[in-house]
Amino acid sequence: MSKREDARDHDRDPLDPVAKVPAEIPAGLDRRKFIMRSAVIGAAAVMNGCTRSETEQKAPPPAAEAAPANAPPANAPSVPLSADLNVVKQEKGPVLTTVDEFYKVGPGPSSSHTIGPMRITYDFYQQAAKLPADKLDKATKLQVNLFGSLSATGKGHGTERAALAGLVGKEPATVDPKFLDSLRDKPDQVFPVKLGNKSIDVSLKDVIYDATKGDFKHPNTMTVKLLAGNDVLLEQEYYSVGGGFIEWKGYTPPKKNAPKYPFATMKELRSHADTNKTTIAKIMLANEMSISGRSEAEVNAFVDKIINAMIATVKSGLSMPEDDVLPGPIKLHSKAASVYKRAMDDKFQADRGIGTLSAFALAASEENGRGHLVITAPTGGSAGVMPALVYGLSEVRKVDRQKIRDGMLAAAAIGYLCKHHATLSAAEGGCQAEIGVASSMAAALTATAYGADSLVVENAAESALEHHLGMTCDPVAGYVQVPCIERCAFGAVKAWTAYAIASNEIASRHRVGFDETVIALAQTAKEMNSKYKETSEAGLALSVVLC
Ligand code: SF4
């Protein structure tokens, strides 16, 4: 290879899916599959520093990949994300997410189906309030239309209640969950929305469950309109892109300062930490300060707020009566308090570690199922995983607060990288994108809190993510309860297992890099049958019959 070619090769984004695709497609091969396979091989080779021979790159896939003649139609690919979305564009360039964007407090049960829609309608309400008085005087109606996954599973998530709450001026971080409960218990309530001199009555009837399938830019699409009779005074198309993040048609991301240590991969992040003889957490703190312009004390104050909220959600869940019944048609009985009680019983002392950790995760996740306040880490459905580890480290193991702050920053780095190159949205990537990422974050949190080297932090995070790959999202009856609540407990325990393995193996012998697993996450998300992406059309949602 010439020097110029070599330089060009280094300029490539190692996670660019087309970076290593050979020009020729071997005869008899499906072009799409070949490109995907070659891209994965290429990206992995760039990150590993290993190269595959030309013959290997062009080799046909193993026989198992070839579809038999009588095979059912290929998996229905999921709705491709529009290239206009910022969440897609930002795959290029350094990570610019900050902790206050990432860790959000809001009502459960789903960051994309409750927190996102509430932020969206609250945003629209604020935009509408800025219209000229003569326009507002004509307004007669506010209307929300939910599409795609928001329509398919929104009823089970209470999306209509969240959307109405935003329209009447409630924000996710401060809304009283009792307000949302009251919408569920008295669905006919009507609320006046003040827009200029005009007052418009809104109710749940103004939130319409619209088409579940269509040519949407994102599976979680919704529109909000201000109408004067049949005339549209203001309309906006929005997307709830996962983890409570929102975008809209024509969205331009806010301008941010450059990070002190730019990175787009774990390899780059770890290289900053190792070159500067510091930790991933310290690199993340420096970036947080340079991107947001906040001081260290301000970043710590925000992270403390999130740690305290996580501890509170576990405490609140544990304090609920044993055998409480969660809202919804499943009539699911809570079990956090019972699992905790048994774990603390001296007769079962050997099970105490796993028992208490599971109970903490169940407690926070059941709070999510109740629609109470939870923290996106990275989402509502996975809201039991990180709090379980935070609670265990802080309240049981009494780990120093600064170590837990560091862990929260390292965990955020994991979430950012998964968001940057793959997804945090179950509607886009299944449960691997929620519980898988949460477990990976929790493994990084634990390793960091215990002072592990950056490679051990990476290995722990990788291991936890690896063992969730392929996990589908199939909530029974569209409620974030089955399998979600127990799945949080498993995610928490797997995080601990990942840390236990990573801190005991010889770190340099860990065979799989975090970046490679993120590629696999993105690839699996793309190719997963759309039925398994928060539609409640398959899996447990189909096989479990409610009586
Ligand atoms: S199955 Fe997983 S991804 Fe789907 S709603 Fe439940 S926790 Fe979220």
Residues whose N, C-alpha, C, O or C-beta is under 5 A from the ligand:
A	BS01	SF4	G381 S382 A426 G430 C431 E434 T472 C473 D474 P475 V480 C484
